Amino acid sequence: MLWVLVLLVVAATVLYPGFLRAANLQDILTQNAAVGIIAVAMTFVIISGGFDLSVGATYALGSTVFAGVTKSTGSVLLAGVCALLAGIAVGAANGTIIARWKVNPFVTTLGMSSVIAGLAYVYSDSAPFIVDDLSFQYLALTAVAGVPLPIWILLGVFLIGSVLLSRTGYGRNIFAIGGNEEAARLSGLRVPWLVGSAYVMTGVTAALAGMIDASRLGVGQADVGATVALDTIAIVVVGGTSLRGGEGAVWRSAVGLLILATLTNVFYSLNISQHWQLIAKGVIVVTAVALDSLLRSRRT
């Protein structure tokens, strides 16, 4: 996929001469920071053999809670803590149902997505929270050394995720579970705890991404994040992490993020309809999964 990224960048430069300008590259990373942050955690979940379709609803819940608590208390810090705690609660619920109750991850997270979305609408009374406090926009609009804070957060999350997955015993255990969960259990690994922790990661990162979105817009609302699950899974799968589990890397998800972000930027620069963009993303995901299955069948 690295070669695909290189060829795509060359094509993008030809089609859109301003693609490699520093301002454009910064815009690409800023616009895709939220889904990129979630994609890091999704990498852990998919490598462990799981799946999380509830990240879009958790994203909306994080946005809503962050704005709602800020508006009611005037404390951005308290609002941030509440939003992250909401994400932890969602991840813990998903992890408990999947790892301890042995419910299929697809069914669990699909059902939880509906529950979480409903809670966000109930909390907000189906109305957006509009926040006028300038400190509320600090998370999204502040720049450090000339670089927007969301980009620094994205880079930090990727770095931490990469080290955790490739350089620690925890990461090796995640790979072991994805490769063969029963063997991992018989070898003495705490499988329920490890699987549950991966879902807590997706819950926290989805809530954080929702906070960044709310901070950028100055509004927290329950009807955002409709395509977040598709986007994050697409990033992970296009990067080369296998949906069958046991194989993948955070750096691969970084490549997947850059591929899809580049495509989106080129689509917008060429004024291609968003409907066609959705079609293209779907085709890319299906193609990536098909190639993964083909390569695995050839290896075996």
N, C-alpha and C positions, 0 to 999 in steps of 0.2 A: 504493500500500500504506500510505502515511501515513494516508490517510482510513480505511482498514480498521482500522488500529491505534487511531485516535481513537474510532471507533464501538465497537470491541471493549472499550476501556477504559471507555467509558460504560456498555456492557452489563454488564461485570464489576462495576462499582460498584453497579449496580442489583441484580444477583443476589447480590452478596457485599459488604455495606456496609463491611466492614473492609478492602477491597482496597487503598485508597489510604493506609492507615496506613503510617507510615515503617518500622515493624518488618516489615510484610508485604512492602513493596517491597524492603527489604534482603534478606529471605529469598529472594525471587524471583531477584534478581541473584546471590546467593551460590550457590543451587542450580543455576543455569544458567551459571555462570562458565566451567566446564570446556569445555562444548560450544561456548560463545561464542568462546572462545580459538581452538579448532580451526576454527571457521567463518570466522574472518578469513583464515587460510591457505587454506582451501578456496575462498574467493572468488578468490584468485589462480589456483589450479589450474583452476577452472571457466572463468574469463575467458580463460585461455590455451588453452582448448579441451580440457582434460583432465578427469580424474575420479579420485577416490581412495577406494576402498572398504576400504583397509587401515587407516584411522585407528582403528577400533575395536580391532583387534588390537594396534596400536602403543600405544594407550591402556592396554591391559592389560599390555603389556610394560613400559611406563614405570612403572606401579604396582608391578609385581613386582620389577623391578630396584631401584627406589628403596627398597622395604622390605627386600629381600633383602640388598643391600649395607650398608644401615644396621645390620641385625641381625648381619651377619658381621664388620663392621669397627668399628661404633660411631660412624662419621663420617657425619653427615647431609649435609654438604657434598660429600664424595666420592660418596655415593650419588646426589645430585642431578646431579653431573657425569656419572656413568656412565649414568644414565637418559636424559639429554639426548643423550649421545653415541650411545646405542642408537637414539634417534629420528632423529638425523642419518644414521646408517648405513642405516636403513630407507628414509628419503627419498632418499638417494643411490642406493640399489639400484633403487628405483622409477624415479627420474629417468633412470638409465643405461639401463635396459631399455626404457623408453618413448621417450626422446628419441634415443638412439643406435642401439638395436637395432630401433626402429620397431615395437614390439609394442603392440597395442591397449591403452589405459589401463584399460579395464574388465577385460580378461582378466588383465593384469599385476597390478593391485592386488587383484583377487579371489584370484589364486593366491598372491600375497605375504601376503595376510591369513591364509591357511591355514598358510603357513610360519612367520610371526611368532607366531601363536597356539601352534603346536607348540613353538617355541623357549621361549616363556613357560612352558609346562607342563613342559618338560624342565628348565629352570632351577629352577623351584619344586618339582619332583618331585610335581606335581599337588596340592600342599598350600599353604595360605595362609601368608604370613609375618606373624606377629603381632609388632608392635613396641611395647614398653612405654616406650621413651625419650620423655619429654615434648617434647624438642627436635624430634622427628620430626613432631609436630603443629603446629609453628610456622607452616608454610606455609599451612595451612588455617584455623587457629583464632586467629591473631594479628589484632588490630584496630589500624588506624592512623587517628587522629583519629575514633575511634568507628566506622570503616567496616572490615569484614573485608578482610584482605589479598587474597583471591581477586578481590574486586570491583576493587581498585586495579590488579591485574594485568590483569584483563579490560579496563578502561578504557585502560590503557597500551598493550596490544596493539592495541586498536581504533584508538587515536590514531596509533601508529606505522604500522599497516597502511594507514590512510587517507592519511597523508602520502606514504608510499612509492608507493601506487598512483596517486594523483591529482596529485602534485606533483613527481615525479621522472621522469627518462628511463627508468629501469627499469620503472616502471609503464606508461608509454606503449608500451614495447616488448612488455610482456605483452599489452596490448590489440591491438597489431599482429599478434602471433602468433595470437591467438584469432580475429581478423578474417580473416586469410589467411596461413597459415603459409608457403606457398611464396613469396608476395610478400615476406614478412618476410625469408626466407632470401636471396632475390635482392637485397634492399636492403642486405645486409651484416650483418644482425643475427646474433648468436651464438645461434641457436635452441636447440641442444641444451643449452647452459649455462643459458639463461634458463628453459627448461622444467624442467630438472633442479632448479634453485634453488627453483622453486615447490613441487616435491614434497619437498624438504628442509624447507621451511617447514611443510608438513602433518605431516611426521615429528616435527619438534621440538615443535610445539604440541600434538600428540597425546600425546607423552611427558610434557610439562609438565602437561597436563590429568590424565593418569594419576597423576602425582605428587601433585597437589592432592587427588584422590580418595583415594589411599592415606593421605595426611596427615590428611584429615578423619576417616577411619574407623579409623586406627591399624592398618590391615591392607593388605597388598599381595597381590593374587591374580590368577591368570591367567584367571578366568572372568567378568571384568567387561567392560563396553563393548560388549555385544551390540547395542545400538541406537544407539551413538554415530555410526556412519556415516550411518544414516538421519536422525538428528536434525540433524547438521551440514549435510548436503545439503539437508534440508528448510528449514533456516534461510536458507541462501544462495538457494535457488530461490524461496521465499516472499517474500524481500526484493526480488526482481525481477532478479536476475542470470540471464542466459540460459544454459541448458545447451549451447547451440550455440557459445558462446564469443564473445569480442570485445565484450561488453556487460555492464556491472555496476558496482558500487561497494561499498566497505566500509560506508558509511553505510546502504546498502540492507540489508546483512546484519544491521546493528544493528537495523533495523526488523523484519526477519524474526525475529530472536532475541526481541524484545519481544512480537511477536505470538504466537509459539508458547509463550513463557514465561507470558504472560497466560492463554492457553487452558489450559495445564497447571495453573496455580494455581487457576483457576475450577473445573476438573474435580475437583481434589482437595477444594476447599472444599465442593463439592456432593456429595462422596462417589461420584463416577462411577467405575466399574470401570476399572482400568488397561487391560483388554482393549479397552474402547471408546475409550480414549485412543489406543491404537495404531491402531485403525481410523480415527479422526478424523485423525491425523497423515498416514496414507497417503492418505486422500481429499484432504487439503489439498495435499499434494505433487503428486498427479496433476492436480488442478484448476489449480494454479499453472503447471505445465508446459503444460497444454492452453491456458490463456490466453496464455502466452508464444508458443506456436506460432500461435494465432489472430491475435494482434496483429502478429506478423512477416509472416504471409501477407497481411494487409490493407495493410501498409506497402509490400510488394513488388507 
